[in-house]
């Protein structure tokens, strides 16, 4: 399935490794589905409330360059903002 616009949620967004942070999920099948949807979509958005920041789930869904933009409800930690900037992604605060 190929989507023009995909909105993919997550279990957590936390600093990880050299890329700065990863989008993660608690369930392996959901993380695999998210990876597939993000890989095939023309435009990839991640809505994430502030409760997701700094939280790491067991399965990696994607790295910071796998989506653009991140849509959130509040400003988030500086290290995540820096990592998103390096990945070329923007943040929309609702």
PETA-V454752 format. One record per residue. N is the residue number from 1. RES is the residue in one small letter. SS is DSSP state (a for helix, b for strand, c for the rest). PHI is phi as a letter, one per 40 degrees, with the letter a starting at -180 (999 if undefined). NEAR is the number of other C-alpha atoms within 12 Angstrom. Layout:
n	res	ss	phi	near
N	RES	SS	PHI	NEAR
N	RES	SS	PHI	NEAR
This chain:
n	res	ss	phi	near
1	x	c	999	13
2	x	c	b	14
3	x	c	b	17
4	x	c	c	15
5	x	b	b	20
6	x	b	b	28
7	x	b	b	24
8	x	c	b	36
9	x	c	c	31
10	x	c	a	39
11	x	c	c	33
12	x	b	a	33
13	x	b	b	42
14	x	b	a	37
15	x	b	d	29
16	x	b	a	23
17	x	c	g	12
18	x	c	c	12
19	x	c	c	22
20	x	b	h	26
21	x	b	a	35
22	x	b	b	38
23	x	b	c	46
24	x	b	b	38
25	x	b	a	29
26	x	c	c	23
27	x	c	b	18
28	x	a	d	18
29	x	a	c	16
30	x	a	c	24
31	x	a	c	27
32	x	a	c	22
33	x	a	c	24
34	x	a	d	34
35	x	a	d	30
36	x	a	c	21
37	x	a	c	29
38	x	a	c	33
39	x	a	c	25
40	x	a	b	19
41	x	c	c	22
42	x	c	c	18
43	x	b	b	22
44	x	b	b	32
45	x	b	b	32
46	x	b	b	40
47	x	b	c	30
48	x	c	a	32
49	x	c	c	24
50	x	a	c	24
51	x	a	c	20
52	x	a	c	31
53	x	b	c	31
54	x	c	g	25
55	x	c	b	25
56	x	c	b	23
57	x	c	c	26
58	x	c	c	21
59	x	b	b	26
60	x	b	c	32
61	x	b	c	38
62	x	b	a	37
63	x	b	c	33
64	x	a	c	38
65	x	a	c	27
66	x	a	c	33
67	x	c	a	36
68	x	c	a	29
69	x	c	b	28
70	x	b	c	42
71	x	b	b	28
72	x	b	a	24
73	x	c	c	18
74	x	c	a	18
75	x	c	d	20
76	x	c	b	26
77	x	c	d	20
78	x	a	d	16
79	x	a	c	20
80	x	a	c	32
81	x	a	c	27
82	x	a	c	20
83	x	a	c	30
84	x	a	c	33
85	x	a	c	21
86	x	a	c	18
87	x	a	c	25
88	x	c	g	18
89	x	c	b	25
90	x	c	b	24
91	x	b	b	28
92	x	b	b	21
93	x	b	b	17
94	x	c	c	13
